[in-house]
Amino acid sequence: MEETQAFRKLSGELRMNLHGPNCMGLINCSDGIFLYPAKPTESLRPGPVSLIAQSGSAAISVINSAPFGFAKIVTVGSEFQLTAADYMHWFAADDDTKTVGVILESIKHPSAFAEAARRLFDNGKSLVVLNIGRSRTGAAAARAHTGALTSDADTYELFFRDCGVPVVDDYDELIAALQCLAAWGRQPGPGSLAIAGISGGQTALACDVAETAGVALATFGTATKQSLQDVLPGIPGNNPVDLGAVVGRETRNNEGGIDAILASPETAALALIQDCQASLNDRSLRYYLSVADAYCRSAAKTENPIIAISPSSQDLHPDMLAAFDEGGIPVIRGLREGLAGIRSCYAGELARPKVQDEPASKPEIAALRKEFADQRGQLSPDQCLRLLRAYDIPVATSIIVKDSPEAVSRAAEIGFPLVVKVASRDIAHRSELGGVVTDVTDVPALERAIAAIEKGVGDAAPSAVIDGFELQTQFDGDLEAVAGFVAAPPFGSKMVVGTGGTLVELTADRALGLAPLDLDEARDMIASTVLGTRLSGYRNLMPETECRPLAELLVSLSRLAEDFGDLVTECDLNPVLVRAGTGDVMAVDVLMVR
């Protein structure tokens, strides 16, 4: 502790920033300046890529494996003062840096990182991130269904998606992405990929891997198919293109086939699947060099991104590397790595910063914040309802009573039919313990329902304290949704929407987003779920149903999450009942954890 305090005192007195600590320092390859305690690999050379790593060993792994040169290499360690975002700002103005790779374990200041990424992109540079430590450990400990449906990994994925930053899974994918970005940079549009090669089996396998890697494949139109069949007789003309499937080897026209693919309006980029292994025999090498020469002639006629992928991780033959390099075509080892690399060129546009509303200023909201300040554990049903109503979130009319006689005397305030629920801060999911009775139509049924709940809860959770009973208006819906949020510092709160009900975790149908949401974002989230498909009238299982009321509920809940995310760690609205056709919604059960 004394050393830490002394370090902080020193940093406050210095006229310069402190780098690190707990790092391997910096290397400026452009100018030959090494502030680095170890001798790097002899293959290290100047180039267009700059690397930032929180871990020194991670940087070493990439340096030792990279087939490209570096401008700058920075290991930031504990980021006491200078963070990855600070160096990203620096690289945005560095003429020697064309693309930036970041290996990080955490982000201290998301807004600073997003702004640094925006500056890089605005200056025509590219960025890719390898995020380490994306564990799902801890999800099982969540009390709310919403918490169990998400993880820290989801939060980072959402953040990078909103920033338009491509993400890779390991060092090999990072190196492949940096290769592609150094060659082609960020590309506009979704990036539909065409795949071609002289082996039908290899191109088909590449399509399988592309699907699992989230790479969009081009679908050729009639004109493109005809153009391909004109130059490559006998092929079907679909993507992927098997150049070796022509009728008669003498009619094979590799250059013409590649030209036709690149000329098609459906193709944004092209992956050439080509064996380039160092173990090629002389005969295969000569033939493959002729194929590579045809590919390079086509590459000279286009500005579309083209990469060659050697389908295994074996070392590459220097002659094949030289042939493709002459045509400006990067060669990447491994199907998954090559496809992840080209995917990184099409990560989407950086979202502009959201305009965050000022915290709601209603007196009841300020009173609730004060009330929750010193509270721990599960909020009472009454507190939850007051908070939801303060944000105009539709919730079923309900009252809390202490016992059966009070329930009978106040039932008219709700009206029959009604629903009876146990009110207990010790019970998170009431229906699982027999704590909910629906379709209560009269006073005798009300008394029986309360007695049944007391017995059921007493048997299932004898240590739970029953604070009372909730009498609630019965709202008849046709579909059950779940909506909620989880606090996700330092990113704010993470919103969840999907299919709800008692099987919410089993179905795991959910979409995620970071608060606050606007109406379009909420609509898109709903549309991406099975719930959204059902609302659209899928197979006439229910009438086509307006999703706007549910989207508006989600937007309002996201504002609550933005204002109370520092106090409420988890929130579940499950179920939210949705009426067919109109889409009218009503939250009939809520769980909030302080």
TIBAZA-918543 format. One record per residue (C-alpha): residue number from 0; x, y, z. Coordinates in steps of 0.2 Angstrom, whole numbers, m for minus. Example, Ala and Ser with C-alpha at 12.3 -4.5 7.8 and 13.67 -1.06 7.14 Angstrom:
[0,[62,m22,39]]
[1,[68,m5,36]]
This chain:
[0,[0,0,0]]
[1,[14,12,4]]
[2,[22,9,m13]]
[3,[6,13,m22]]
[4,[4,29,m12]]
[5,[22,34,m16]]
[6,[19,30,m34]]
[7,[3,40,m35]]
[8,[12,55,m26]]
[9,[27,54,m39]]
[10,[15,54,m53]]
[11,[6,70,m47]]
[12,[23,79,m46]]
[13,[30,74,m63]]
[14,[28,85,m78]]
[15,[26,70,m89]]
[16,[14,55,m90]]
[17,[19,38,m83]]
[18,[18,23,m94]]
[19,[13,6,m87]]
[20,[18,0,m74]]
[21,[18,m19,m76]]
[22,[23,m19,m94]]
[23,[36,m22,m107]]
[24,[38,m5,m113]]
[25,[37,2,m131]]
[26,[45,0,m148]]
[27,[46,13,m161]]
[28,[50,3,m177]]
[29,[48,18,m188]]
[30,[62,28,m180]]
[31,[72,13,m173]]
[32,[68,18,m154]]
[33,[67,4,m142]]
[34,[61,7,m124]]
[35,[60,m11,m122]]
[36,[69,m23,m109]]
[37,[71,m38,m120]]
[38,[78,m42,m137]]
[39,[64,m44,m149]]
[40,[63,m56,m164]]
[41,[75,m53,m178]]
[42,[61,m54,m190]]
[43,[54,m38,m183]]
[44,[54,m24,m196]]
[45,[46,m8,m200]]
[46,[28,m8,m208]]
[47,[11,m1,m207]]
[48,[4,m10,m192]]
[49,[4,m3,m174]]
[50,[0,m14,m159]]
[51,[m6,m10,m142]]
[52,[m7,m24,m129]]
[53,[m10,m24,m110]]
[54,[0,m40,m109]]
[55,[18,m40,m113]]
[56,[18,m59,m117]]
[57,[3,m56,m129]]
[58,[13,m43,m139]]
[59,[28,m55,m140]]
[60,[17,m69,m147]]
[61,[10,m57,m161]]
[62,[27,m50,m165]]
[63,[35,m67,m166]]
[64,[21,m73,m178]]
[65,[17,m58,m189]]
[66,[21,m59,m207]]
[67,[20,m40,m208]]
[68,[30,m25,m202]]
[69,[26,m14,m187]]
[70,[26,5,m185]]
[71,[24,5,m166]]
[72,[22,m8,m152]]
[73,[15,m2,m136]]
[74,[13,m13,m120]]
[75,[2,m3,m108]]
[76,[2,m15,m93]]
[77,[m9,m8,m79]]
[78,[m13,8,m87]]
[79,[m10,19,m72]]
[80,[m11,35,m82]]
[81,[m9,31,m101]]
[82,[m22,19,m108]]
[83,[m25,10,m124]]
[84,[m37,24,m129]]
[85,[m23,37,m127]]
[86,[m11,28,m139]]
[87,[m25,25,m151]]
[88,[m27,44,m152]]
[89,[m8,45,m155]]
[90,[m9,33,m169]]
[91,[m23,42,m177]]
[92,[m11,56,m181]]
[93,[4,45,m184]]
[94,[8,45,m203]]
[95,[17,28,m201]]
[96,[2,19,m194]]
[97,[m11,12,m206]]
[98,[m20,0,m195]]
[99,[m20,m4,m176]]
[100,[m22,m20,m167]]
[101,[m27,m19,m148]]
[102,[m26,m34,m136]]
[103,[m35,m29,m120]]
[104,[m42,m37,m105]]
[105,[m53,m23,m99]]
[106,[m58,m5,m103]]
[107,[m58,8,m90]]
[108,[m67,22,m99]]
[109,[m78,16,m113]]
[110,[m82,34,m119]]
[111,[m63,38,m121]]
[112,[m61,21,m131]]
[113,[m75,25,m142]]
[114,[m69,42,m146]]
[115,[m52,36,m150]]
[116,[m59,23,m162]]
[117,[m69,36,m170]]
[118,[m54,47,m173]]
[119,[m44,33,m180]]
[120,[m59,29,m193]]
[121,[m61,48,m197]]
[122,[m43,48,m201]]
[123,[m45,34,m213]]
[124,[m37,21,m202]]
[125,[m43,4,m196]]
[126,[m44,m5,m180]]
[127,[m46,m23,m174]]
[128,[m48,m29,m156]]
[129,[m44,m46,m147]]
[130,[m53,m45,m130]]
[131,[m46,m57,m117]]
[132,[m55,m64,m102]]
[133,[m73,m66,m110]]
[134,[m79,m78,m97]]
[135,[m97,m83,m93]]
[136,[m92,m87,m75]]
[137,[m104,m78,m64]]
[138,[m120,m79,m74]]
[139,[m126,m94,m64]]
[140,[m126,m83,m48]]
[141,[m138,m70,m55]]
[142,[m155,m70,m46]]
[143,[m165,m62,m61]]
[144,[m168,m72,m77]]
[145,[m161,m57,m86]]
[146,[m144,m59,m78]]
[147,[m143,m78,m82]]
[148,[m146,m74,m100]]
[149,[m131,m63,m102]]
[150,[m112,m62,m98]]
[151,[m98,m50,m98]]
[152,[m93,m56,m115]]
[153,[m110,m50,m121]]
[154,[m107,m33,m115]]
[155,[m90,m31,m123]]
[156,[m97,m38,m139]]
[157,[m111,m25,m139]]
[158,[m99,m11,m135]]
[159,[m88,m15,m150]]
[160,[m103,m18,m161]]
[161,[m109,m1,m157]]
[162,[m92,6,m160]]
[163,[m90,m2,m177]]
[164,[m74,m11,m171]]
[165,[m71,m29,m178]]
[166,[m67,m42,m164]]
[167,[m57,m58,m166]]
[168,[m55,m73,m155]]
[169,[m36,m77,m154]]
[170,[m19,m72,m160]]
[171,[m20,m81,m177]]
[172,[m36,m72,m181]]
[173,[m29,m55,m175]]
[174,[m14,m57,m186]]
[175,[m25,m62,m201]]
[176,[m36,m47,m198]]
[177,[m21,m35,m197]]
[178,[m15,m43,m213]]
[179,[m31,m39,m222]]
[180,[m34,m22,m214]]
[181,[m16,m17,m219]]
[182,[m19,m22,m237]]
[183,[m37,m16,m239]]
[184,[m42,m5,m224]]
[185,[m60,m3,m218]]
[186,[m73,m6,m232]]
[187,[m91,0,m234]]
[188,[m106,m10,m234]]
[189,[m110,m28,m227]]
[190,[m96,m36,m237]]
[191,[m104,m51,m246]]
[192,[m90,m63,m250]]
[193,[m87,m73,m265]]
[194,[m76,m89,m264]]
[195,[m67,m97,m278]]
[196,[m54,m110,m280]]
[197,[m48,m125,m291]]
[198,[m55,m138,m278]]
[199,[m74,m140,m276]]
[200,[m71,m149,m259]]
[201,[m61,m135,m252]]
[202,[m72,m121,m258]]
[203,[m87,m130,m251]]
[204,[m78,m132,m234]]
[205,[m74,m113,m234]]
[206,[m92,m109,m236]]
[207,[m96,m120,m220]]
[208,[m83,m111,m210]]
[209,[m89,m94,m217]]
[210,[m106,m97,m210]]
[211,[m99,m102,m193]]
[212,[m88,m87,m193]]
[213,[m102,m75,m197]]
[214,[m96,m70,m215]]
[215,[m110,m65,m227]]
[216,[m108,m75,m243]]
[217,[m113,m67,m260]]
[218,[m128,m74,m269]]
[219,[m125,m73,m288]]
[220,[m139,m66,m299]]
[221,[m144,m73,m316]]
[222,[m132,m62,m326]]
[223,[m117,m66,m315]]
[224,[m121,m85,m317]]
[225,[m122,m83,m336]]
[226,[m106,m74,m336]]
[227,[m97,m87,m327]]
[228,[m105,m101,m337]]
[229,[m99,m92,m353]]
[230,[m81,m93,m348]]
[231,[m81,m109,m338]]
[232,[m93,m121,m347]]
[233,[m101,m134,m337]]
[234,[m101,m125,m320]]
[235,[m117,m121,m311]]
[236,[m112,m103,m309]]
[237,[m116,m102,m290]]
[238,[m105,m96,m276]]
[239,[m93,m104,m272]]
[240,[m85,m106,m289]]
[241,[m76,m122,m292]]
[242,[m64,m117,m306]]
[243,[m59,m135,m308]]
[244,[m77,m141,m313]]
[245,[m76,m135,m331]]
[246,[m79,m148,m345]]
[247,[m62,m152,m351]]
[248,[m46,m145,m344]]
[249,[m42,m136,m360]]
[250,[m57,m125,m358]]
[251,[m52,m119,m340]]
[252,[m51,m101,m340]]
[253,[m46,m96,m322]]
[254,[m43,m78,m326]]
[255,[m59,m76,m335]]
[256,[m69,m84,m321]]
[257,[m61,m73,m308]]
[258,[m64,m58,m319]]
[259,[m83,m62,m320]]
[260,[m84,m64,m301]]
[261,[m76,m48,m298]]
[262,[m87,m39,m311]]
[263,[m103,m45,m302]]
[264,[m113,m32,m292]]
[265,[m115,m45,m279]]
[266,[m97,m47,m274]]
[267,[m89,m35,m262]]
[268,[m73,m46,m259]]
[269,[m66,m62,m265]]
[270,[m57,m76,m256]]
[271,[m46,m88,m266]]
[272,[m44,m105,m258]]
[273,[m27,m111,m264]]
[274,[m14,m123,m257]]
[275,[2,m114,m253]]
[276,[10,m126,m241]]
[277,[29,m126,m240]]
[278,[28,m145,m243]]
[279,[22,m144,m261]]
[280,[30,m155,m273]]
[281,[38,m148,m289]]
[282,[24,m153,m300]]
[283,[11,m146,m289]]
[284,[21,m130,m286]]
[285,[23,m126,m305]]
[286,[4,m129,m308]]
[287,[m1,m118,m293]]
[288,[11,m104,m298]]
[289,[2,m104,m315]]
[290,[m15,m103,m306]]
[291,[m8,m89,m294]]
[292,[m2,m79,m310]]
[293,[m20,m79,m317]]
[294,[m27,m73,m301]]
[295,[m14,m59,m300]]
[296,[m18,m54,m318]]
[297,[m37,m52,m312]]
[298,[m32,m43,m296]]
[299,[m23,m30,m306]]
[300,[m40,m25,m315]]
[301,[m50,m22,m299]]
[302,[m51,m12,m283]]
[303,[m61,m26,m274]]
[304,[m52,m34,m259]]
[305,[m44,m51,m263]]
[306,[m36,m63,m252]]
[307,[m28,m80,m254]]
[308,[m31,m93,m241]]
[309,[m20,m108,m239]]
[310,[m33,m120,m231]]
[311,[m21,m127,m217]]
[312,[m10,m119,m204]]
[313,[6,m126,m211]]
[314,[20,m114,m216]]
[315,[19,m107,m233]]
[316,[30,m110,m248]]
[317,[41,m94,m252]]
[318,[38,m96,m271]]
[319,[19,m95,m268]]
[320,[21,m81,m256]]
[321,[31,m71,m269]]
[322,[19,m74,m283]]
[323,[4,m68,m273]]
[324,[14,m54,m266]]
[325,[18,m47,m283]]
[326,[0,m46,m287]]
[327,[m4,m37,m271]]
[328,[m14,m52,m264]]
[329,[m11,m56,m245]]
[330,[m9,m75,m241]]
[331,[m16,m81,m225]]
[332,[m14,m98,m217]]
[333,[m30,m107,m211]]
[334,[m48,m106,m217]]
[335,[m55,m99,m201]]
[336,[m41,m86,m199]]
[337,[m43,m80,m217]]
[338,[m62,m78,m216]]
[339,[m60,m69,m200]]
[340,[m48,m58,m208]]
[341,[m59,m53,m222]]
[342,[m74,m51,m210]]
[343,[m64,m38,m200]]
[344,[m63,m27,m216]]
[345,[m83,m25,m215]]
[346,[m86,m22,m197]]
[347,[m99,m8,m201]]
[348,[m99,11,m197]]
[349,[m95,18,m181]]
[350,[m110,24,m172]]
[351,[m111,42,m167]]
[352,[m112,45,m148]]
[353,[m129,43,m141]]
[354,[m137,59,m134]]
[355,[m140,54,m116]]
[356,[m155,62,m108]]
[357,[m153,71,m91]]
[358,[m158,60,m77]]
[359,[m177,61,m75]]
[360,[m182,75,m63]]
[361,[m199,69,m56]]
[362,[m200,71,m37]]
[363,[m205,53,m35]]
[364,[m189,47,m44]]
[365,[m178,58,m33]]
[366,[m188,51,m18]]
[367,[m185,33,m24]]
[368,[m166,36,m27]]
[369,[m165,42,m9]]
[370,[m176,27,m2]]
[371,[m165,14,m12]]
[372,[m148,22,m7]]
[373,[m145,12,9]]
[374,[m155,m3,4]]
[375,[m148,m21,0]]
[376,[m156,m36,m8]]
[377,[m172,m38,m17]]
[378,[m184,m23,m18]]
[379,[m201,m25,m12]]
[380,[m215,m27,m25]]
[381,[m222,m10,m20]]
[382,[m205,m2,m23]]
[383,[m204,m10,m40]]
[384,[m221,m5,m45]]
[385,[m218,13,m40]]
[386,[m202,14,m49]]
[387,[m210,7,m65]]
[388,[m224,19,m65]]
[389,[m213,34,m62]]
[390,[m206,29,m80]]
[391,[m223,27,m87]]
[392,[m220,8,m90]]
[393,[m237,m1,m91]]
[394,[m239,m12,m75]]
[395,[m255,m21,m70]]
[396,[m265,m12,m56]]
[397,[m261,m20,m39]]
[398,[m261,m18,m20]]
[399,[m251,m26,m6]]
[400,[m261,m33,8]]
[401,[m255,m41,24]]
[402,[m267,m56,26]]
[403,[m283,m64,20]]
[404,[m295,m53,30]]
[405,[m287,m37,22]]
[406,[m287,m45,5]]
[407,[m306,m48,7]]
[408,[m309,m30,12]]
[409,[m299,m22,m2]]
[410,[m303,m34,m16]]
[411,[m315,m22,m23]]
[412,[m301,m10,m26]]
[413,[m294,m22,m40]]
[414,[m310,m31,m45]]
[415,[m313,m49,m50]]
[416,[m306,m58,m59]]
[417,[m289,m55,m51]]
[418,[m272,m63,m48]]
[419,[m265,m67,m31]]
[420,[m246,m67,m28]]
[421,[m235,m69,m12]]
[422,[m226,m54,m7]]
[423,[m209,m58,0]]
[424,[m191,m51,m2]]
[425,[m184,m68,1]]
[426,[m193,m75,m15]]
[427,[m186,m71,m32]]
[428,[m197,m82,m44]]
[429,[m214,m83,m36]]
[430,[m223,m95,m48]]
[431,[m209,m108,m45]]
[432,[m214,m110,m27]]
[433,[m233,m110,m29]]
[434,[m234,m92,m25]]
[435,[m245,m87,m39]]
[436,[m264,m91,m41]]
[437,[m273,m84,m57]]
[438,[m292,m83,m62]]
[439,[m298,m79,m44]]
[440,[m316,m75,m47]]
[441,[m324,m71,m30]]
[442,[m321,m69,m12]]
[443,[m321,m88,m7]]
[444,[m309,m91,m21]]
[445,[m298,m77,m15]]
[446,[m297,m85,3]]
[447,[m293,m102,m5]]
[448,[m279,m94,m15]]
[449,[m271,m86,m1]]
[450,[m272,m102,10]]
[451,[m265,m112,m5]]
[452,[m250,m99,m7]]
[453,[m246,m99,12]]
[454,[m246,m118,12]]
[455,[m236,m120,m5]]
[456,[m223,m107,0]]
[457,[m222,m114,18]]
[458,[m218,m131,11]]
[459,[m206,m126,m3]]
[460,[m197,m112,6]]
[461,[m200,m113,25]]
[462,[m187,m100,29]]
[463,[m194,m87,18]]
[464,[m203,m72,26]]
[465,[m221,m69,19]]
[466,[m223,m50,20]]
[467,[m240,m50,13]]
[468,[m250,m54,m3]]
[469,[m251,m44,m20]]
[470,[m268,m43,m27]]
[471,[m267,m39,m46]]
[472,[m279,m35,m60]]
[473,[m279,m50,m72]]
[474,[m273,m45,m89]]
[475,[m276,m58,m103]]
[476,[m262,m58,m115]]
[477,[m258,m70,m130]]
[478,[m239,m70,m129]]
[479,[m226,m69,m115]]
[480,[m211,m58,m117]]
[481,[m197,m54,m105]]
[482,[m189,m37,m104]]
[483,[m175,m32,m91]]
[484,[m158,m25,m88]]
[485,[m142,m29,m80]]
[486,[m129,m17,m73]]
[487,[m114,m18,m83]]
[488,[m101,m6,m77]]
[489,[m91,3,m84]]
[490,[m103,2,m99]]
[491,[m119,7,m91]]
[492,[m133,m6,m91]]
[493,[m137,m20,m103]]
[494,[m155,m22,m110]]
[495,[m163,m39,m113]]
[496,[m179,m43,m123]]
[497,[m185,m60,m129]]
[498,[m198,m74,m126]]
[499,[m203,m74,m108]]
[500,[m213,m85,m96]]
[501,[m207,m99,m85]]
[502,[m196,m107,m98]]
[503,[m187,m91,m102]]
[504,[m169,m98,m98]]
[505,[m173,m114,m107]]
[506,[m178,m106,m123]]
[507,[m164,m93,m121]]
[508,[m172,m82,m134]]
[509,[m165,m65,m131]]
[510,[m158,m49,m140]]
[511,[m146,m37,m131]]
[512,[m142,m19,m132]]
[513,[m134,m5,m121]]
[514,[m144,8,m113]]
[515,[m151,20,m117]]
[516,[m161,14,m132]]
[517,[m170,23,m145]]
[518,[m186,16,m153]]
[519,[m178,10,m169]]
[520,[m165,0,m159]]
[521,[m178,m7,m148]]
[522,[m188,m12,m163]]
[523,[m173,m20,m171]]
[524,[m169,m30,m155]]
[525,[m187,m37,m154]]
[526,[m186,m41,m173]]
[527,[m170,m52,m171]]
[528,[m179,m64,m158]]
[529,[m191,m78,m160]]
[530,[m203,m67,m151]]
[531,[m202,m55,m165]]
[532,[m204,m68,m178]]
[533,[m220,m74,m169]]
[534,[m226,m56,m167]]
[535,[m224,m54,m186]]
[536,[m238,m68,m189]]
[537,[m226,m83,m192]]
[538,[m236,m97,m200]]
[539,[m252,m89,m194]]
[540,[m249,m95,m176]]
[541,[m256,m78,m171]]
[542,[m262,m63,m180]]
[543,[m248,m51,m186]]
[544,[m245,m40,m170]]
[545,[m239,m22,m168]]
[546,[m222,m22,m159]]
[547,[m222,m3,m156]]
[548,[m230,m5,m138]]
[549,[m217,m17,m133]]
[550,[m203,m7,m141]]
[551,[m209,9,m131]]
[552,[m209,m1,m115]]
[553,[m191,m6,m119]]
[554,[m186,12,m122]]
[555,[m194,18,m106]]
[556,[m185,3,m96]]
[557,[m169,8,m104]]
[558,[m171,26,m97]]
[559,[m174,19,m80]]
[560,[m159,8,m82]]
[561,[m148,23,m86]]
[562,[m154,33,m71]]
[563,[m154,18,m59]]
[564,[m141,7,m65]]
[565,[m129,12,m51]]
[566,[m142,7,m38]]
[567,[m152,m8,m46]]
[568,[m140,m22,m52]]
[569,[m154,m33,m60]]
[570,[m171,m30,m66]]
[571,[m184,m43,m73]]
[572,[m201,m39,m81]]
[573,[m206,m57,m84]]
[574,[m219,m60,m90]]
[575,[m224,m45,m100]]
[576,[m240,m50,m108]]
[577,[m243,m45,m126]]
[578,[m261,m45,m134]]
[579,[m262,m51,m152]]
[580,[m266,m38,m165]]
[581,[m264,m22,m155]]
[582,[m248,m27,m147]]
[583,[m254,m19,m130]]
[584,[m242,m24,m116]]
[585,[m243,m26,m98]]
[586,[m229,m30,m86]]
[587,[m237,m42,m73]]
[588,[m222,m48,m63]]
[589,[m206,m38,m59]]
[590,[m190,m42,m49]]
[591,[m177,m29,m45]]
[592,[m161,m32,m35]]
[593,[m152,m18,m26]]
